[in-house]
Amino acid sequence: MTASRLGSLLDRSIVFSFDATGFRRHQRNFATESERDLHDQDVLITGGTAGIGEAAARALVRRGARVTLWARNPTRGKQAADRIGAAFTPVDLGDLERVAIAAREFTPKALAAVVLNAGAMPLKRTLTHAGHELIWASQVLGHLMILRVLHARGLLGPETRGIWVSSGGMYSQRLDLSDLTWANGYQRHTAYADAKRAQVMLGEQLAVRWPTVPMAVMHPGWVQTDAVKHSMPLFYALTRPILRTPAQGADTIVWLAARKQTPRSGLFWLDRTPQPTHLRSATKSPPADTTALVEQLFADTDVWMTAAENP
């Protein structure tokens, strides 16, 4: 069996693609590439107080970037920023009004990348004051809100890369818009996968809607983080010996932000390589569902766009 054939079989196994052995195997094929100069360049990262986000922030700071973290917890955020050498702004991604105001007040000198990384998985169904389920609000609506305000302000362009941090868990889910508040029974893993599926679809659509803004979606593989430990304890216990480090999970984020050649917009990435967005036909949605998703997300954030434009 050739090495290429074996690699293909290992990737199809999922386990030996998403785990640490998969990263090390993929890493052998990483090309040596030039990086753009990130000195005096700004990078905004949501949820970068631990795990993958913190690892990405550290790597970008080492490259000279001026990193700003946005996260809900002021204490953890300030501590993480001090550890990393970054700035910090307390922002609850589920509070769309606060997100719109923060995005309006954000004043980068030269914005190189926006890393949409925040990704908590609440154990119990939680609604925001606007009535949105928290996973959907913070990971889909809140992140879109950031991009929309920055785009309206003229801060997104060919040199600014939008990077969505999704999850391989989205492969299990077909987009379901029928009960986004989970009023009929909250299933946190399904709610999370649904949001991550929506991120992938939205990334593709934004690449079309904003053709001058490089837009990428990536997933980090299976990574050893406190978030995984607390939200998926059984999975964590079974897979801990083979989980990736946060730095391995963050590698593609850093590569997308730092590589000199602009990544092709609208693709889904793992370990610096474009990936299919579906592994089986059952998770594919008809075009009408994609249209409905984008229309609903823009409608749900329109009111806060008005607030951002008219403080």
C-alpha positions as a LaTeX table, in Angstrom:
\begin{tabular}{lrrr}
\hline
Residue & $x$ (\AA) & $y$ (\AA) & $z$ (\AA) \\
\hline
Met1 & 0.00 & 0.00 & 0.00 \\
Thr2 & 1.38 & 3.41 & $-0.96$ \\
Ala3 & 1.88 & 6.16 & 1.63 \\
Ser4 & $-0.71$ & 8.26 & $-0.20$ \\
Arg5 & $-3.28$ & 5.47 & $-0.09$ \\
Leu6 & $-2.60$ & 4.81 & 3.60 \\
Gly7 & $-2.92$ & 8.51 & 4.39 \\
Ser8 & $-6.26$ & 8.65 & 2.60 \\
Leu9 & $-7.56$ & 5.68 & 4.59 \\
Leu10 & $-6.38$ & 7.20 & 7.86 \\
Asp11 & $-8.10$ & 10.48 & 7.03 \\
Arg12 & $-11.36$ & 8.67 & 6.28 \\
Ser13 & $-11.18$ & 7.04 & 9.69 \\
Ile14 & $-11.77$ & 10.52 & 11.25 \\
Val15 & $-10.02$ & 9.46 & 14.47 \\
Phe16 & $-6.57$ & 9.25 & 12.90 \\
Ser17 & $-7.12$ & 12.50 & 11.05 \\
Phe18 & $-8.52$ & 14.67 & 13.84 \\
Asp19 & $-6.20$ & 13.37 & 16.58 \\
Ala20 & $-2.58$ & 14.27 & 17.33 \\
Thr21 & $-1.22$ & 11.54 & 15.04 \\
Gly22 & $-3.23$ & 13.06 & 12.22 \\
Phe23 & $-1.68$ & 16.46 & 12.83 \\
Arg24 & 1.84 & 15.06 & 12.90 \\
Arg25 & 1.19 & 13.10 & 9.71 \\
His26 & $-0.31$ & 16.13 & 7.94 \\
Gln27 & 2.50 & 18.33 & 9.24 \\
Arg28 & 5.02 & 16.37 & 7.22 \\
Asn29 & 3.39 & 17.80 & 4.10 \\
Phe30 & 3.42 & 21.43 & 5.26 \\
Ala31 & 5.25 & 23.55 & 2.70 \\
Thr32 & 7.74 & 26.22 & 3.71 \\
Glu33 & 5.95 & 29.46 & 2.93 \\
Ser34 & 6.69 & 33.14 & 3.28 \\
Glu35 & 4.74 & 35.02 & 5.93 \\
Arg36 & 3.54 & 38.58 & 5.74 \\
Asp37 & 4.93 & 41.10 & 8.19 \\
Leu38 & 2.48 & 41.39 & 11.07 \\
His39 & 4.40 & 44.07 & 12.97 \\
Asp40 & 2.14 & 47.04 & 13.66 \\
Gln41 & $-0.83$ & 44.96 & 12.41 \\
Asp42 & $-3.94$ & 44.29 & 14.48 \\
Val43 & $-5.61$ & 40.93 & 15.06 \\
Leu44 & $-8.93$ & 40.58 & 16.88 \\
Ile45 & $-9.61$ & 37.22 & 18.54 \\
Thr46 & $-12.84$ & 36.30 & 20.30 \\
Gly47 & $-12.68$ & 33.90 & 23.22 \\
Gly48 & $-8.88$ & 33.85 & 23.32 \\
Thr49 & $-8.55$ & 33.43 & 27.07 \\
Ala50 & $-7.55$ & 29.75 & 27.03 \\
Gly51 & $-7.06$ & 26.74 & 24.80 \\
Ile52 & $-6.95$ & 27.17 & 21.04 \\
Gly53 & $-7.66$ & 30.91 & 21.07 \\
Glu54 & $-4.89$ & 31.62 & 23.55 \\
Ala55 & $-2.45$ & 29.47 & 21.58 \\
Ala56 & $-3.30$ & 31.37 & 18.40 \\
Ala57 & $-2.92$ & 34.69 & 20.18 \\
Arg58 & 0.50 & 33.71 & 21.53 \\
Ala59 & 1.73 & 32.67 & 18.10 \\
Leu60 & 0.51 & 35.89 & 16.48 \\
Val61 & 2.01 & 38.08 & 19.21 \\
Arg62 & 5.33 & 36.32 & 18.62 \\
Arg63 & 5.03 & 37.39 & 15.00 \\
Gly64 & 4.68 & 41.00 & 16.05 \\
Ala65 & 0.90 & 41.38 & 15.77 \\
Arg66 & $-1.01$ & 43.69 & 18.07 \\
Val67 & $-3.62$ & 41.24 & 19.41 \\
Thr68 & $-6.88$ & 42.22 & 21.08 \\
Leu69 & $-8.94$ & 39.61 & 22.92 \\
Trp70 & $-12.69$ & 39.84 & 23.34 \\
Ala71 & $-14.25$ & 37.61 & 25.98 \\
Arg72 & $-17.09$ & 37.66 & 28.47 \\
Asn73 & $-15.21$ & 37.14 & 31.76 \\
Pro74 & $-13.24$ & 40.29 & 32.71 \\
Thr75 & $-10.98$ & 38.53 & 35.21 \\
Arg76 & $-10.00$ & 35.66 & 32.93 \\
Gly77 & $-9.69$ & 38.00 & 29.99 \\
Lys78 & $-7.33$ & 40.39 & 31.75 \\
Gln79 & $-5.23$ & 37.52 & 33.10 \\
Ala80 & $-4.94$ & 35.94 & 29.65 \\
Ala81 & $-4.06$ & 39.26 & 28.01 \\
Asp82 & $-1.33$ & 39.84 & 30.59 \\
Arg83 & 0.09 & 36.34 & 30.00 \\
Ile84 & 0.09 & 36.77 & 26.25 \\
Gly85 & 1.03 & 40.41 & 25.91 \\
Ala86 & $-2.29$ & 41.36 & 24.33 \\
Ala87 & $-5.02$ & 43.94 & 24.88 \\
Phe88 & $-8.41$ & 42.93 & 26.27 \\
Thr89 & $-11.98$ & 44.20 & 25.96 \\
Pro90 & $-14.82$ & 42.57 & 27.92 \\
Val91 & $-17.51$ & 41.59 & 25.40 \\
Asp92 & $-20.30$ & 39.08 & 25.88 \\
Leu93 & $-20.72$ & 37.62 & 22.37 \\
Gly94 & $-24.31$ & 36.65 & 23.19 \\
Asp95 & $-25.25$ & 40.29 & 23.84 \\
Leu96 & $-25.67$ & 41.59 & 20.31 \\
Glu97 & $-26.06$ & 45.20 & 21.37 \\
Arg98 & $-22.80$ & 45.05 & 23.31 \\
Val99 & $-21.10$ & 43.33 & 20.37 \\
Ala100 & $-22.29$ & 46.05 & 17.97 \\
Ile101 & $-21.05$ & 48.80 & 20.28 \\
Ala102 & $-17.67$ & 47.11 & 20.82 \\
Ala103 & $-17.24$ & 46.62 & 17.07 \\
Arg104 & $-18.11$ & 50.25 & 16.49 \\
Glu105 & $-15.61$ & 51.41 & 19.12 \\
Phe106 & $-12.78$ & 49.09 & 18.02 \\
Thr107 & $-10.06$ & 51.24 & 16.46 \\
Pro108 & $-7.35$ & 49.12 & 14.82 \\
Lys109 & $-4.56$ & 50.85 & 12.93 \\
Ala110 & $-4.29$ & 48.11 & 10.33 \\
Leu111 & $-6.56$ & 45.08 & 10.74 \\
Ala112 & $-4.84$ & 41.91 & 9.52 \\
Ala113 & $-7.30$ & 39.29 & 10.76 \\
Val114 & $-10.48$ & 38.71 & 12.73 \\
Val115 & $-10.44$ & 35.28 & 14.40 \\
Leu116 & $-13.97$ & 34.20 & 15.37 \\
Asn117 & $-13.00$ & 31.62 & 17.96 \\
Ala118 & $-15.39$ & 31.89 & 20.93 \\
Gly119 & $-17.20$ & 28.58 & 21.30 \\
Ala120 & $-18.69$ & 27.64 & 24.67 \\
Met121 & $-21.19$ & 24.80 & 25.09 \\
Pro122 & $-23.53$ & 25.55 & 28.03 \\
Leu123 & $-24.75$ & 22.50 & 29.92 \\
Lys124 & $-28.26$ & 23.94 & 30.19 \\
Arg125 & $-30.46$ & 25.76 & 27.70 \\
Thr126 & $-29.81$ & 29.47 & 28.08 \\
Leu127 & $-31.59$ & 32.30 & 26.33 \\
Thr128 & $-30.15$ & 35.78 & 25.89 \\
His129 & $-32.18$ & 38.85 & 26.82 \\
Ala130 & $-33.08$ & 39.13 & 23.12 \\
Gly131 & $-34.52$ & 35.60 & 23.19 \\
His132 & $-31.79$ & 33.79 & 21.26 \\
Glu133 & $-30.30$ & 30.49 & 22.42 \\
Leu134 & $-26.82$ & 31.24 & 23.74 \\
Ile135 & $-24.74$ & 28.96 & 21.49 \\
Trp136 & $-26.43$ & 30.32 & 18.38 \\
Ala137 & $-26.31$ & 33.91 & 19.63 \\
Ser138 & $-22.64$ & 33.94 & 20.60 \\
Gln139 & $-21.11$ & 31.74 & 17.93 \\
Val140 & $-23.20$ & 32.64 & 14.89 \\
Leu141 & $-25.08$ & 35.91 & 15.40 \\
Gly142 & $-22.43$ & 37.60 & 17.55 \\
His143 & $-19.63$ & 36.74 & 15.18 \\
Leu144 & $-21.62$ & 37.86 & 12.15 \\
Met145 & $-22.39$ & 41.08 & 14.02 \\
Ile146 & $-18.68$ & 41.78 & 14.41 \\
Leu147 & $-18.02$ & 41.26 & 10.72 \\
Arg148 & $-21.00$ & 43.31 & 9.60 \\
Val149 & $-20.09$ & 46.34 & 11.71 \\
Leu150 & $-16.42$ & 46.19 & 10.75 \\
His151 & $-17.38$ & 45.79 & 7.09 \\
Ala152 & $-19.79$ & 48.75 & 7.27 \\
Arg153 & $-16.98$ & 50.82 & 8.78 \\
Gly154 & $-14.69$ & 49.96 & 5.88 \\
Leu155 & $-12.29$ & 47.98 & 8.09 \\
Leu156 & $-12.58$ & 44.72 & 6.16 \\
Gly157 & $-10.79$ & 44.46 & 2.85 \\
Pro158 & $-8.30$ & 42.39 & 0.86 \\
Glu159 & $-5.68$ & 42.56 & 3.63 \\
Thr160 & $-8.05$ & 41.54 & 6.43 \\
Arg161 & $-8.75$ & 37.83 & 6.78 \\
Gly162 & $-11.92$ & 36.61 & 8.44 \\
Ile163 & $-11.25$ & 33.26 & 10.11 \\
Trp164 & $-14.11$ & 31.24 & 11.60 \\
Val165 & $-13.12$ & 28.50 & 14.05 \\
Ser166 & $-15.66$ & 25.76 & 13.50 \\
Ser167 & $-15.55$ & 22.13 & 14.64 \\
Gly168 & $-15.32$ & 18.71 & 13.08 \\
Gly169 & $-18.51$ & 18.01 & 15.03 \\
Met170 & $-20.42$ & 19.89 & 12.33 \\
Tyr171 & $-19.90$ & 16.91 & 10.02 \\
Ser172 & $-22.59$ & 15.07 & 11.98 \\
Gln173 & $-25.21$ & 17.74 & 11.48 \\
Arg174 & $-27.50$ & 18.93 & 8.73 \\
Leu175 & $-28.54$ & 22.53 & 9.27 \\
Asp176 & $-31.81$ & 22.68 & 11.20 \\
Leu177 & $-33.51$ & 26.06 & 11.45 \\
Ser178 & $-36.79$ & 24.69 & 12.80 \\
Asp179 & $-36.19$ & 25.31 & 16.53 \\
Leu180 & $-33.20$ & 27.57 & 17.07 \\
Thr181 & $-34.25$ & 28.36 & 20.66 \\
Trp182 & $-34.47$ & 24.63 & 21.50 \\
Ala183 & $-37.88$ & 25.10 & 23.09 \\
Asn184 & $-38.70$ & 21.44 & 22.40 \\
Gly185 & $-35.77$ & 20.01 & 24.34 \\
Tyr186 & $-32.19$ & 21.19 & 24.56 \\
Gln187 & $-29.46$ & 18.92 & 23.22 \\
Arg188 & $-26.24$ & 20.83 & 23.73 \\
His189 & $-24.06$ & 18.74 & 21.43 \\
Thr190 & $-26.57$ & 19.00 & 18.59 \\
Ala191 & $-27.05$ & 22.73 & 19.21 \\
Tyr192 & $-23.28$ & 23.17 & 19.05 \\
Ala193 & $-22.94$ & 21.12 & 15.87 \\
Asp194 & $-25.81$ & 23.04 & 14.27 \\
Ala195 & $-24.07$ & 26.35 & 15.03 \\
Lys196 & $-20.79$ & 25.04 & 13.65 \\
Arg197 & $-22.53$ & 23.84 & 10.49 \\
Ala198 & $-24.07$ & 27.30 & 10.13 \\
Gln199 & $-20.62$ & 28.89 & 10.46 \\
Val200 & $-19.33$ & 26.83 & 7.55 \\
Met201 & $-22.31$ & 27.73 & 5.37 \\
Leu202 & $-22.11$ & 31.38 & 6.36 \\
Gly203 & $-18.40$ & 31.53 & 5.63 \\
Glu204 & $-19.09$ & 30.26 & 2.12 \\
Gln205 & $-21.86$ & 32.79 & 1.58 \\
Leu206 & $-19.93$ & 35.76 & 2.93 \\
Ala207 & $-17.11$ & 34.95 & 0.53 \\
Val208 & $-19.63$ & 35.49 & $-2.27$ \\
Arg209 & $-21.36$ & 38.50 & $-0.71$ \\
Trp210 & $-18.06$ & 40.26 & 0.13 \\
Pro211 & $-15.71$ & 39.13 & $-2.66$ \\
Thr212 & $-12.91$ & 41.50 & $-1.62$ \\
Val213 & $-12.72$ & 40.11 & 1.94 \\
Pro214 & $-10.82$ & 36.80 & 2.29 \\
Met215 & $-13.06$ & 34.50 & 4.34 \\
Ala216 & $-11.96$ & 31.14 & 5.75 \\
Val217 & $-13.51$ & 28.53 & 8.02 \\
Met218 & $-11.33$ & 25.96 & 9.74 \\
His219 & $-11.63$ & 23.23 & 12.30 \\
Pro220 & $-8.83$ & 22.43 & 14.73 \\
Gly221 & $-9.26$ & 18.68 & 15.06 \\
Trp222 & $-9.65$ & 17.08 & 18.48 \\
Val223 & $-7.84$ & 19.28 & 20.99 \\
Gln224 & $-7.11$ & 18.91 & 24.69 \\
Thr225 & $-8.75$ & 21.93 & 26.29 \\
Asp226 & $-10.67$ & 22.63 & 29.47 \\
Ala227 & $-13.72$ & 23.40 & 27.34 \\
Val228 & $-13.69$ & 19.87 & 25.90 \\
Lys229 & $-13.00$ & 18.38 & 29.31 \\
His230 & $-16.02$ & 20.07 & 30.92 \\
Ser231 & $-18.51$ & 19.94 & 28.05 \\
Met232 & $-17.74$ & 16.41 & 26.80 \\
Pro233 & $-16.27$ & 14.55 & 29.80 \\
Leu234 & $-16.76$ & 11.03 & 28.41 \\
Phe235 & $-15.23$ & 11.92 & 25.05 \\
Tyr236 & $-12.35$ & 13.63 & 26.85 \\
Ala237 & $-11.72$ & 10.62 & 29.09 \\
Leu238 & $-11.69$ & 8.20 & 26.15 \\
Thr239 & $-9.57$ & 10.30 & 23.80 \\
Arg240 & $-7.27$ & 12.25 & 26.12 \\
Pro241 & $-4.10$ & 10.31 & 25.20 \\
Ile242 & $-4.53$ & 11.13 & 21.51 \\
Leu243 & $-5.84$ & 14.71 & 21.66 \\
Arg244 & $-3.92$ & 17.50 & 19.98 \\
Thr245 & $-2.23$ & 20.26 & 21.92 \\
Pro246 & $-3.82$ & 23.73 & 21.73 \\
Ala247 & $-0.87$ & 24.89 & 19.62 \\
Gln248 & $-1.50$ & 22.08 & 17.12 \\
Gly249 & $-5.19$ & 22.97 & 17.02 \\
Ala250 & $-4.33$ & 26.64 & 16.46 \\
Asp251 & $-1.77$ & 26.00 & 13.73 \\
Thr252 & $-4.14$ & 26.51 & 10.80 \\
Ile253 & $-5.57$ & 29.70 & 12.34 \\
Val254 & $-2.08$ & 31.16 & 12.56 \\
Trp255 & $-1.18$ & 29.94 & 9.07 \\
Leu256 & $-4.33$ & 31.50 & 7.57 \\
Ala257 & $-3.64$ & 34.80 & 9.32 \\
Ala258 & 0.10 & 34.97 & 8.68 \\
Arg259 & 0.84 & 33.39 & 5.29 \\
Lys260 & 1.88 & 35.91 & 2.67 \\
Gln261 & $-0.28$ & 34.46 & $-0.07$ \\
Thr262 & $-3.93$ & 35.22 & 0.56 \\
Pro263 & $-5.90$ & 31.99 & 1.12 \\
Arg264 & $-8.64$ & 31.27 & $-1.38$ \\
Ser265 & $-11.84$ & 32.64 & 0.08 \\
Gly266 & $-14.79$ & 30.51 & 1.15 \\
Leu267 & $-12.98$ & 27.23 & 1.84 \\
Phe268 & $-13.06$ & 24.93 & 4.87 \\
Trp269 & $-9.63$ & 24.00 & 6.26 \\
Leu270 & $-7.96$ & 21.40 & 8.45 \\
Asp271 & $-4.19$ & 21.31 & 8.88 \\
Arg272 & $-3.58$ & 23.86 & 6.13 \\
Thr273 & $-5.52$ & 21.81 & 3.57 \\
Pro274 & $-8.99$ & 22.46 & 2.11 \\
Gln275 & $-11.56$ & 19.91 & 3.25 \\
Pro276 & $-14.97$ & 18.76 & 2.03 \\
Thr277 & $-17.82$ & 20.30 & 3.99 \\
His278 & $-19.80$ & 17.06 & 4.01 \\
Leu279 & $-18.77$ & 13.46 & 4.57 \\
Arg280 & $-22.20$ & 12.05 & 3.72 \\
Ser281 & $-25.09$ & 13.28 & 1.62 \\
Ala282 & $-27.54$ & 13.25 & 4.55 \\
Thr283 & $-26.00$ & 16.44 & 5.98 \\
Lys284 & $-26.39$ & 18.45 & 2.77 \\
Ser285 & $-29.05$ & 21.15 & 2.68 \\
Pro286 & $-30.96$ & 22.37 & $-0.38$ \\
Pro287 & $-30.06$ & 25.85 & $-1.69$ \\
Ala288 & $-33.28$ & 27.21 & $-0.22$ \\
Asp289 & $-32.05$ & 26.40 & 3.30 \\
Thr290 & $-28.80$ & 28.25 & 2.68 \\
Thr291 & $-30.75$ & 31.27 & 1.45 \\
Ala292 & $-33.06$ & 31.08 & 4.47 \\
Leu293 & $-30.09$ & 30.89 & 6.83 \\
Val294 & $-28.40$ & 33.99 & 5.44 \\
Glu295 & $-31.65$ & 35.96 & 5.27 \\
Gln296 & $-32.51$ & 35.06 & 8.85 \\
Leu297 & $-29.05$ & 35.89 & 10.22 \\
Phe298 & $-28.94$ & 39.26 & 8.49 \\
Ala299 & $-32.49$ & 40.05 & 9.64 \\
Asp300 & $-31.64$ & 39.10 & 13.23 \\
Thr301 & $-28.60$ & 41.39 & 13.23 \\
Asp302 & $-30.13$ & 44.30 & 11.28 \\
Val303 & $-31.60$ & 45.98 & 14.34 \\
Trp304 & $-28.21$ & 46.02 & 16.04 \\
Met305 & $-26.57$ & 47.35 & 12.89 \\
Thr306 & $-28.87$ & 50.35 & 13.23 \\
Ala307 & $-27.82$ & 50.73 & 16.86 \\
Ala308 & $-24.14$ & 50.56 & 15.87 \\
Glu309 & $-24.58$ & 53.20 & 13.19 \\
Asn310 & $-26.68$ & 55.48 & 15.42 \\
Pro311 & $-25.31$ & 55.35 & 18.99 \\
\hline
\end{tabular}
